[in-house]
Amino acid sequence: MPRVFVYGTLRAGEVNDLNRAAERHGIEPPTLLGTGSVAGRLHDFGTYPGLVLDPVAGPVFGDIYDIPETLLPVLDEIEEVYPGQATLFIRESRVVKLNGVATDCLLYPVAESAVAGLARIDSGDWVAYRQARDTSAAAA
């Protein structure tokens, strides 16, 4: 069973919620293992974040799941990752911390060049950032 680290719209309650994606496709639900972190920088693309992996940067927070193999193509489709094509996101395996313990996870980062000029999410937490940003925008 693949293990994935999701840091943006695939998190629970977000627009591409991993659980709802599995349900829509009639796939067994993923198993939440807990909150994790990876060294990197999170950037605001507007409706979603992008993660640039950076071993000297602060933590980026997300959720770690064990998922059925059949859910991987669904995630690739959501992230628009297609074999043999250059895309914004790529799927790769990295070591992520789960409750302080290193574990290998699949994740979907972006290249450094993709975030030029975009706001950095200093907290490393997309959900908290998006909620605060949307609340501020609604109040304005």
MOQUIJO-V261048 format. One record per helix or strand. SS is the DSSP state (a for helix, b for strand). FROM is the first residue (numbers start at 1). LEN is the number of residues. If there is no record, write none. Layout:
BEGIN
{{SS/FROM/LEN} {SS/FROM/LEN}}
END
This chain:
BEGIN
{{b/2/5} {a/18/7} {b/31/14} {b/49/5} {b/59/9} {a/69/10} {b/89/10} {b/101/10} {a/112/4} {b/120/1} {a/126/14}}
END
